[in-house]
């Protein structure tokens, strides 16, 4: 068993519990993106449901990557590669929410101080 795979499995389980406990809270993963673009939630209940489903999928991806890394024990670089889908799935959440009309934001508004 590869200990890096066990870390990913643990992260997946912790993230699954976190997403289930905080299913009615907005989770910001791209804080700079959200501050820069002034995101507004139009339909919060639908957004929370979509966010929960993406969070569960994200946790399952973590667990699956951890199991694969534990079983096949590839190089340590695959541990870092397994973290990339987390951010990609969260970006897909923002895109899908915008497409369904759950959120609205103005892209790349510049602020003058």
matplotlib code that plots the C-alpha trace (Angstrom):
import matplotlib.pyplot as plt

x = [0.0, 1.3, 1.0, 0.4, -2.7, -3.9, -3.6, -5.8, -8.4, -8.4, -8.7, -11.6, -13.4, -12.8, -14.0, -17.1, -18.0, -17.3, -19.5, -22.4, -22.1, -21.9, -24.4, -26.3, -23.2, -21.5, -18.0, -15.6, -12.7, -11.7, -11.9, -9.9, -12.1, -15.3, -14.1, -12.8, -16.0, -18.7, -20.6, -24.3, -26.3, -29.8, -31.2, -29.6, -31.4, -30.7, -27.1, -26.7, -28.0, -25.6, -22.7, -23.5, -23.5, -20.2, -18.7, -19.7, -18.3, -15.1, -14.8, -15.3, -12.6, -10.2, -11.0, -10.8, -7.4, -6.2, -7.3, -5.5, -2.4, -2.4, -2.9, -0.6, 1.9, 3.2, 5.6, 5.0, 4.2, 0.8, -0.2, 0.2, -1.6, -4.5, -5.1, -5.6, -9.2, -10.3, -9.8, -11.1, -14.3, -14.8, -14.3, -16.9, -19.3, -19.0, -19.5, -22.5, -24.1, -23.7, -25.2, -28.2, -28.8, -28.1, -25.4, -24.5, -21.3, -19.6, -16.4, -13.2, -14.4, -11.4, -11.4, -9.8, -8.6]
y = [0.0, 3.4, 6.0, 8.8, 6.9, 6.6, 10.4, 10.9, 8.4, 10.3, 13.6, 12.2, 11.0, 14.2, 16.3, 14.1, 14.7, 18.4, 18.7, 16.8, 18.8, 22.2, 21.5, 24.7, 27.0, 28.5, 27.1, 29.5, 27.7, 30.6, 33.5, 35.8, 34.9, 35.6, 38.9, 40.1, 39.1, 40.1, 36.8, 36.9, 33.9, 34.1, 30.7, 29.6, 26.3, 25.0, 26.2, 24.4, 21.1, 21.5, 22.3, 19.3, 16.9, 18.4, 18.1, 14.4, 13.8, 15.5, 13.4, 10.2, 11.3, 11.8, 8.3, 6.7, 8.3, 7.2, 3.6, 3.5, 5.0, 2.6, -0.5, 0.3, 2.4, 4.6, 7.4, 10.1, 12.6, 11.0, 12.3, 15.8, 14.9, 13.5, 17.0, 18.7, 17.3, 19.0, 22.5, 21.5, 20.1, 23.3, 25.4, 23.2, 24.0, 27.7, 27.2, 24.9, 27.2, 30.2, 28.2, 27.1, 30.6, 29.9, 32.5, 35.7, 37.6, 40.3, 39.0, 40.8, 44.0, 46.2, 48.2, 51.6, 52.5]
z = [0.0, -1.0, 1.8, -0.7, -1.9, 1.7, 2.1, -1.0, 0.4, 3.7, 1.9, -0.1, 3.0, 4.9, 1.9, 1.6, 5.3, 4.9, 1.8, 3.5, 6.7, 4.9, 2.1, 2.7, 2.7, -0.3, -0.7, -2.4, -4.0, -6.3, -3.9, -6.1, -9.1, -7.1, -5.7, -9.1, -10.9, -8.3, -8.3, -7.2, -6.4, -8.1, -7.1, -3.9, -3.3, -6.8, -6.5, -3.2, -4.8, -7.7, -5.4, -3.3, -6.3, -7.6, -4.1, -3.8, -7.3, -6.2, -3.1, -5.1, -7.6, -4.6, -3.3, -6.7, -7.3, -3.9, -4.5, -7.9, -6.5, -3.5, -5.7, -8.6, -6.6, -9.5, -9.0, -6.5, -9.2, -9.7, -6.2, -7.5, -10.8, -8.7, -7.1, -10.5, -11.1, -7.8, -9.2, -12.6, -11.2, -9.1, -12.3, -14.0, -11.1, -11.8, -15.5, -15.1, -12.5, -14.9, -17.7, -15.7, -14.4, -10.7, -10.5, -12.3, -12.5, -14.5, -16.0, -15.2, -13.9, -12.9, -9.8, -9.3, -5.8]

ax = plt.figure().add_subplot(projection="3d")
ax.plot(x, y, z, "-o")
ax.set_aspect("equal")
plt.show()
